[in-house]
């Protein structure tokens, strides 16, 4: 293992250091992964700024719930054949025995909230030690760089599975960030009659079209298409976007909400939901079944996370990347860190 191993450590809000590290030896049923790439998302910025609810973070913490890497060591009771394999890993460390875990909602474990990069060490490091049961093994020739964005793809998969798209439907996605663009790709693979992405940043139109969007429009333009879609995914998490998603849905349509607005001046109107008989689902993270869908879509070629990767930085530039994350003026979507 590398003598120059390092990790990003957030001691407390607004206090970040890149420090030397030693890999934690794997215990029984654990593995050590050498990280190839790790991603950055808005929830990492919340950890840095202190904006994440206290029950969903434990300081000090090594962030990084989006990552890809290769197994370099295995503990007792782990198949030695995992050594050298390219893998990604689920974030939620559910207990496996509570009612939520038993029904497949391991992201809603009733025992305790424990997630890689928030309460357990994450992938902004040279090495990551985690339970082998969380790993998804990828083909040896898979693109490790692209695979680093499979965690948000799994969250998008959770949304599209609940959306239950049928070929020939009219579909819309509100929000052209990572989740929205990955959801667009997954919906495009279901052969929709129409697929619209609603995104205020016109610089992302080219990426959106590459992801399968037939139309890209601003939120203001979208207001001219209310009640036009069979199903809508909301992936923006901004004030008013949940309401817009429900109003884009036709009567009797379906909406999946994935974003969490810090403050919403215009939340969905319950009277509209009832009178239009709209079915609303919500998504928090990705259970194992969504990970399976994302990984199989990636390995089959139906999903290409590389389309949303717009920048790579050295691990030592993590703080710069976090501070840049709030700037939506440009084309940047997904930034990766190189450990």
C-alpha positions as CSV (number, residue, x, y, z in Angstrom):
1,X,0.0,0.0,0.0
2,X,1.1,3.6,-0.7
3,X,3.4,5.3,1.8
4,X,1.9,8.7,0.7
5,X,-1.7,7.8,1.7
6,X,-3.8,10.8,2.7
7,X,-7.4,11.8,3.5
8,X,-9.6,14.9,3.7
9,X,-10.8,15.4,7.3
10,X,-13.5,17.9,8.2
11,X,-13.0,18.4,11.9
12,X,-16.0,20.7,12.3
13,X,-17.9,23.1,10.0
14,X,-15.5,25.3,8.0
15,X,-12.5,23.4,9.2
16,X,-11.0,21.1,6.6
17,X,-7.5,19.6,6.4
18,X,-5.8,17.1,4.1
19,X,-3.7,14.9,6.3
20,X,-1.5,11.7,6.0
21,X,-3.5,8.6,6.8
22,X,-3.1,4.9,7.3
23,X,-5.6,2.4,6.0
24,X,-7.7,0.8,8.7
25,X,-7.0,-3.0,8.5
26,X,-10.1,-5.0,7.5
27,X,-12.0,-6.7,10.2
28,X,-14.1,-9.8,9.6
29,X,-16.4,-9.4,6.6
30,X,-14.6,-6.1,5.6
31,X,-12.5,-5.0,2.7
32,X,-10.0,-2.2,2.0
33,X,-10.4,-0.4,-1.2
34,X,-7.9,1.9,-2.9
35,X,-10.0,4.8,-4.2
36,X,-9.6,5.7,-7.9
37,X,-11.9,8.6,-8.0
38,X,-14.4,10.2,-5.6
39,X,-17.2,12.7,-6.3
40,X,-18.5,15.8,-4.7
41,X,-22.2,16.7,-4.2
42,X,-24.2,19.3,-2.4
43,X,-24.5,17.2,0.8
44,X,-20.7,17.2,1.1
45,X,-20.9,21.0,1.0
46,X,-23.5,20.9,3.8
47,X,-21.1,18.9,5.9
48,X,-18.4,21.5,5.3
49,X,-20.6,24.5,5.9
50,X,-22.5,23.0,8.9
51,X,-25.8,23.0,7.0
52,X,-26.5,19.3,7.3
53,X,-28.9,18.3,10.1
54,X,-26.9,17.2,13.1
55,X,-28.5,13.7,13.2
56,X,-27.1,13.1,9.7
57,X,-23.4,13.8,10.3
58,X,-20.8,13.0,12.9
59,X,-17.7,15.2,13.2
60,X,-14.8,14.7,12.6
61,X,-15.5,13.0,9.4
62,X,-13.8,11.9,6.2
63,X,-16.4,12.9,3.5
64,X,-17.0,11.0,0.3
65,X,-20.1,8.9,-0.4
66,X,-19.4,8.8,-4.2
67,X,-16.4,6.8,-5.2
68,X,-14.9,4.0,-7.2
69,X,-11.8,1.9,-6.5
70,X,-10.1,-1.5,-6.4
71,X,-10.0,-3.9,-3.5
72,X,-6.5,-4.3,-2.1
73,X,-7.2,-6.3,1.1
74,X,-9.9,-8.5,2.5
75,X,-10.7,-9.6,6.0
76,X,-11.8,-12.9,7.4
77,X,-14.9,-14.4,5.9
78,X,-14.5,-12.5,2.7
79,X,-13.9,-14.1,-0.7
80,X,-10.2,-13.6,-1.6
81,X,-11.3,-13.4,-5.2
82,X,-12.4,-9.8,-4.5
83,X,-8.8,-8.7,-4.4
84,X,-8.0,-6.5,-7.4
85,X,-11.6,-6.1,-8.5
86,X,-13.0,-2.8,-9.5
87,X,-15.9,-1.9,-7.2
88,X,-18.3,0.8,-6.1
89,X,-20.1,0.7,-2.7
90,X,-23.4,1.5,-1.2
91,X,-23.4,4.2,1.5
92,X,-26.1,3.1,3.9
93,X,-24.9,0.7,6.5
94,X,-28.3,-0.7,7.6
95,X,-28.6,-3.3,10.4
96,X,-30.1,-5.8,8.1
97,X,-32.7,-7.1,10.7
98,X,-35.1,-4.2,11.4
99,X,-38.5,-4.1,9.6
100,X,-37.2,-1.5,7.2
101,X,-34.1,-3.5,6.2
102,X,-36.2,-6.7,5.9
103,X,-38.5,-5.1,3.4
104,X,-35.6,-3.8,1.4
105,X,-35.6,-0.2,2.6
106,X,-32.1,-0.4,4.0
107,X,-31.8,3.4,3.5
108,X,-34.4,3.8,6.2
109,X,-32.9,1.5,8.8
110,X,-34.8,1.9,12.0
111,X,-31.8,0.9,14.2
112,X,-29.6,3.9,13.4
113,X,-28.5,6.2,10.6
114,X,-25.0,5.3,9.5
115,X,-23.7,6.3,6.1
116,X,-20.3,6.3,4.5
117,X,-18.9,9.8,4.3
118,X,-21.3,11.3,6.9
119,X,-21.1,9.2,10.0
120,X,-18.5,6.7,8.9
121,X,-15.2,7.5,7.0
122,X,-15.7,8.1,3.3
123,X,-13.9,8.0,0.0
124,X,-12.1,11.4,0.0
125,X,-9.0,9.3,0.9
126,X,-6.4,7.0,-0.6
127,X,-8.0,4.0,1.1
128,X,-11.5,3.2,2.4
129,X,-12.4,0.3,4.7
130,X,-16.0,-0.9,4.6
131,X,-18.2,-4.0,4.9
132,X,-17.8,-6.3,1.9
133,X,-21.6,-6.7,1.7
134,X,-21.9,-3.1,0.5
135,X,-19.7,-3.7,-2.6
136,X,-20.9,-4.0,-6.2
137,X,-18.3,-5.6,-8.4
138,X,-17.9,-4.1,-11.9
139,X,-16.4,-5.6,-15.0
140,X,-12.6,-5.4,-15.0
141,X,-12.6,-3.2,-18.2
142,X,-15.3,-0.8,-16.9
143,X,-14.4,2.9,-16.8
144,X,-13.5,3.6,-13.1
145,X,-13.7,7.3,-13.6
146,X,-17.3,7.1,-14.8
147,X,-18.1,4.6,-12.1
148,X,-17.4,7.2,-9.4
149,X,-20.7,8.8,-10.3
150,X,-22.7,5.6,-9.7
151,X,-23.9,6.7,-6.2
152,X,-25.9,9.6,-7.6
153,X,-27.0,7.3,-10.4
154,X,-28.3,4.9,-7.8
155,X,-30.3,7.8,-6.2
156,X,-31.7,8.6,-9.7
157,X,-32.5,4.9,-10.2
158,X,-34.4,4.9,-6.9
159,X,-36.5,7.8,-8.3
160,X,-37.1,6.2,-11.7
161,X,-38.0,2.8,-10.2
162,X,-40.8,4.6,-8.2
163,X,-41.7,6.5,-11.3
164,X,-42.4,3.2,-13.1
165,X,-42.1,4.6,-16.6
166,X,-44.0,2.9,-19.4
167,X,-42.7,3.2,-23.0
168,X,-44.5,6.0,-24.9
169,X,-45.3,8.2,-21.9
170,X,-44.6,11.9,-21.7
171,X,-41.9,12.5,-19.1
172,X,-40.2,15.5,-17.5
173,X,-37.3,16.1,-15.1
174,X,-37.1,19.3,-13.1
175,X,-33.4,20.1,-12.3
176,X,-30.4,19.6,-14.5
177,X,-27.8,18.8,-11.9
178,X,-26.2,15.4,-11.3
179,X,-29.4,13.6,-10.2
180,X,-31.6,15.2,-12.9
181,X,-29.2,14.4,-15.7
182,X,-28.7,10.8,-14.6
183,X,-32.5,10.4,-14.1
184,X,-32.9,11.8,-17.7
185,X,-30.6,9.0,-19.0
186,X,-32.5,6.3,-17.2
187,X,-35.8,7.6,-18.4
188,X,-34.5,7.9,-21.9
189,X,-33.8,4.2,-21.9
190,X,-37.5,3.5,-21.4
191,X,-38.4,5.0,-24.8
192,X,-40.6,7.9,-23.8
193,X,-42.7,9.7,-26.3
194,X,-41.4,13.0,-24.9
195,X,-38.7,13.9,-22.4
196,X,-38.3,17.4,-21.2
197,X,-35.6,18.7,-18.8
198,X,-36.4,21.9,-16.9
199,X,-33.2,23.7,-16.0
200,X,-32.5,27.5,-15.6
201,X,-28.9,27.2,-16.6
202,X,-28.8,27.3,-20.4
203,X,-25.1,26.2,-20.3
204,X,-26.2,22.7,-19.4
205,X,-28.4,22.2,-22.5
206,X,-25.8,20.4,-24.5
207,X,-25.1,17.9,-21.7
208,X,-28.9,17.4,-21.2
209,X,-29.4,16.6,-24.9
210,X,-26.5,14.1,-24.7
211,X,-28.3,12.5,-21.8
212,X,-31.4,12.0,-23.9
213,X,-33.5,15.1,-23.3
214,X,-35.6,16.0,-26.3
215,X,-36.4,19.4,-25.0
216,X,-34.6,21.7,-22.5
217,X,-36.5,24.7,-21.1
218,X,-36.4,27.2,-18.3
219,X,-38.8,27.0,-15.3
220,X,-40.6,30.0,-16.8
221,X,-41.0,28.3,-20.1
222,X,-42.2,25.2,-18.3
223,X,-45.1,27.1,-16.9
224,X,-46.6,27.1,-20.4
225,X,-46.7,23.3,-20.3
226,X,-48.6,22.6,-17.1
227,X,-50.5,19.4,-16.8
228,X,-48.7,18.0,-19.9
229,X,-46.7,15.1,-18.5
230,X,-47.6,11.6,-17.4
231,X,-44.8,11.5,-14.9
232,X,-42.3,13.9,-13.5
233,X,-39.1,13.6,-11.4
234,X,-38.1,16.6,-9.3
235,X,-34.3,16.7,-8.8
236,X,-33.5,20.3,-8.1
237,X,-34.3,20.8,-4.4
238,X,-34.9,24.6,-4.8
239,X,-37.7,26.7,-3.6
240,X,-40.8,26.1,-5.8
241,X,-39.5,23.2,-7.8
242,X,-41.6,20.6,-6.0
243,X,-44.7,22.6,-6.7
244,X,-43.7,23.0,-10.3
245,X,-43.2,19.3,-10.7
246,X,-46.7,18.6,-9.4
247,X,-48.2,21.1,-11.7
248,X,-46.4,19.8,-14.7
249,X,-48.1,16.4,-14.1
250,X,-51.4,15.7,-15.7
251,X,-54.4,14.8,-13.6
252,X,-53.8,11.2,-12.4
253,X,-50.1,11.5,-13.1
254,X,-47.1,10.5,-11.0
255,X,-44.4,12.7,-9.4
256,X,-41.2,11.7,-7.6
257,X,-39.6,14.3,-5.3
258,X,-35.9,13.8,-4.6
259,X,-34.7,17.3,-3.7
260,X,-34.8,19.0,-0.3
261,X,-35.1,22.8,-0.3
262,X,-33.5,24.6,2.6
263,X,-36.6,26.9,2.6
264,X,-39.6,26.7,0.2
265,X,-41.7,29.8,-0.3
266,X,-44.1,27.8,-2.6
267,X,-44.5,24.2,-1.5
268,X,-47.0,21.9,-3.3
269,X,-50.6,22.7,-2.8
270,X,-52.5,19.8,-1.1
271,X,-55.8,20.8,-2.7
272,X,-54.2,20.6,-6.2
273,X,-52.7,17.2,-5.4
274,X,-56.1,15.9,-4.2
275,X,-58.3,17.4,-6.9
276,X,-55.8,16.3,-9.6
277,X,-55.4,12.9,-8.0
278,X,-51.6,13.0,-8.4
279,X,-49.5,10.2,-6.9
280,X,-46.5,11.6,-5.1
281,X,-43.5,9.5,-4.2
282,X,-40.4,10.7,-2.3
283,X,-36.8,9.4,-2.3
284,X,-34.0,9.6,0.3
285,X,-30.8,8.1,-1.0
286,X,-30.7,4.7,-2.6
287,X,-31.6,1.2,-1.3
288,X,-29.8,-1.9,-2.5
289,X,-32.4,-2.5,-5.3
290,X,-31.7,0.9,-6.8
291,X,-28.0,0.3,-6.7
292,X,-28.6,-3.0,-8.6
293,X,-30.6,-1.1,-11.2
294,X,-27.9,1.6,-11.6
295,X,-25.0,-0.9,-11.9
296,X,-26.8,-3.1,-14.4
297,X,-27.7,0.0,-16.5
298,X,-24.1,1.1,-16.4
299,X,-22.6,-2.3,-17.3
300,X,-25.2,-2.7,-20.1
301,X,-24.3,0.7,-21.6
302,X,-27.8,2.2,-21.0
303,X,-26.2,4.6,-18.5
304,X,-23.1,6.7,-19.0
305,X,-22.2,8.7,-15.9
306,X,-19.2,10.1,-17.7
307,X,-21.5,12.5,-19.5
308,X,-22.0,14.5,-16.4
309,X,-18.4,14.6,-15.3
310,X,-17.1,18.1,-16.1
311,X,-14.0,18.6,-13.9
312,X,-11.3,16.7,-12.0
313,X,-9.2,18.1,-9.2
314,X,-6.5,16.7,-6.9
315,X,-7.6,15.6,-3.5
316,X,-5.7,18.5,-2.0
317,X,-8.0,20.9,-3.8
318,X,-11.1,19.6,-1.9
319,X,-11.8,22.8,-0.1
320,X,-11.7,24.8,-3.3
321,X,-14.1,22.4,-4.9
322,X,-16.5,22.7,-2.1
323,X,-16.5,26.5,-2.2
324,X,-17.0,26.4,-6.0
325,X,-19.9,24.1,-5.7
326,X,-22.4,26.9,-4.9
327,X,-21.6,28.6,-8.2
328,X,-24.2,27.5,-10.8
329,X,-23.3,30.1,-13.4
330,X,-21.3,27.7,-15.5
331,X,-21.5,24.4,-17.3
332,X,-19.9,22.3,-14.5
333,X,-22.0,19.5,-13.1
334,X,-20.0,16.8,-11.4
335,X,-16.5,17.3,-10.0
336,X,-14.3,14.4,-9.2
337,X,-11.3,14.2,-6.8
338,X,-8.2,12.2,-7.6
339,X,-6.8,10.7,-4.4
